[in-house]
């Protein structure tokens, strides 16, 4: 009922202008302007630090997720280290089922996929024409489960009725050709679009069989340094053309790590004599570092807001305590404590609104300035404030208003009793 009566007193007209003047004079007479200004300024700084940190986190997460190498899950390709014993075939480089199962049980591993190699011979060739001389080159294929691929293409599928083999190659391979081989041999450079339109001839053979098929590059990968074909094709070709005597254990695995920056991963690899491309963990370390920095900034902002709230509560308590004699006289002549409390709460609501307006305006201006900087380095931020920042700022303002409002009510109620 107390809260209802307070709300009702806020929206009702004062019975006498004189009573309002007395209360306003009471507040002005007993308030320490410097303390209130300091608390307001401190809370505005806290608001700004907290919400610019949150805004930057949301913006950078959205922006960097658009870049294929950043802020995505880390896919790490793992293999066993090669030694002299592997060369003379005393030790197999394949992963057994027990080794794969042990890897999947590690707390830093989200999932593990098998990289399947071809067990048959692969050759790419051209019959030659007036522009292109005939050539033949031996190649290799590998496949991984579709969930580990970083391409989205409707052509990434194969069955026995398909007119060509879909192929994905590392983007670095094309760069090596364009900026290495092509320039040294005075050959034309090839874009990804042109490479994707050309059909190549392949001969796959094994078990006394030889099949001629067409292949086409349908995409480029930054994740796996290998020439990839769909699993359906690899399983079919290995079944019909693969060398039966060859080990079926995968020699390479692809792992999705929850946190590739953890020392546990490095320790696990060293303990089992595995190796991986540690360059693939750089994006995760960047992500972790950014989260830590923004998290620390957010904590600082929260602490400043908490300190400012304490200053507000103490300031208003002191204002009320200094006016205790006058307040007691007002109680004696018939004023209800809610009528007195609402004046202080109204003053606090104005200060909260002022803090909200100043801090959010500062966040907008700071973001505009930062957007110019990020555009220059190729990562433009999104326009406007993130909806989560706006909602959280409103919720925080309401919460702070309630906390100090309840504190003021309790103090006036205590004095009235």
Secondary structure as GFF3:
##gff-version 3
##sequence-region A 1 417
A	DSSP	alpha_helix	2	11	.	.	.	ID=ss1
A	DSSP	alpha_helix	17	30	.	.	.	ID=ss2
A	DSSP	alpha_helix	33	65	.	.	.	ID=ss3
A	DSSP	beta_strand	74	80	.	.	.	ID=ss4
A	DSSP	alpha_helix	84	87	.	.	.	ID=ss5
A	DSSP	alpha_helix	97	104	.	.	.	ID=ss6
A	DSSP	beta_strand	109	117	.	.	.	ID=ss7
A	DSSP	beta_strand	121	126	.	.	.	ID=ss8
A	DSSP	beta_strand	135	139	.	.	.	ID=ss9
A	DSSP	beta_strand	142	143	.	.	.	ID=ss10
A	DSSP	three_ten_helix	146	148	.	.	.	ID=ss11
A	DSSP	beta_strand	165	170	.	.	.	ID=ss12
A	DSSP	alpha_helix	171	176	.	.	.	ID=ss13
A	DSSP	pi_helix	177	181	.	.	.	ID=ss14
A	DSSP	alpha_helix	182	184	.	.	.	ID=ss15
A	DSSP	alpha_helix	192	197	.	.	.	ID=ss16
A	DSSP	beta_strand	199	206	.	.	.	ID=ss17
A	DSSP	beta_strand	209	221	.	.	.	ID=ss18
A	DSSP	beta_strand	228	229	.	.	.	ID=ss19
A	DSSP	alpha_helix	231	241	.	.	.	ID=ss20
A	DSSP	beta_strand	252	257	.	.	.	ID=ss21
A	DSSP	alpha_helix	263	271	.	.	.	ID=ss22
A	DSSP	beta_strand	274	276	.	.	.	ID=ss23
A	DSSP	three_ten_helix	278	281	.	.	.	ID=ss24
A	DSSP	alpha_helix	282	322	.	.	.	ID=ss25
A	DSSP	alpha_helix	324	332	.	.	.	ID=ss26
A	DSSP	alpha_helix	337	376	.	.	.	ID=ss27
A	DSSP	alpha_helix	387	416	.	.	.	ID=ss28
###
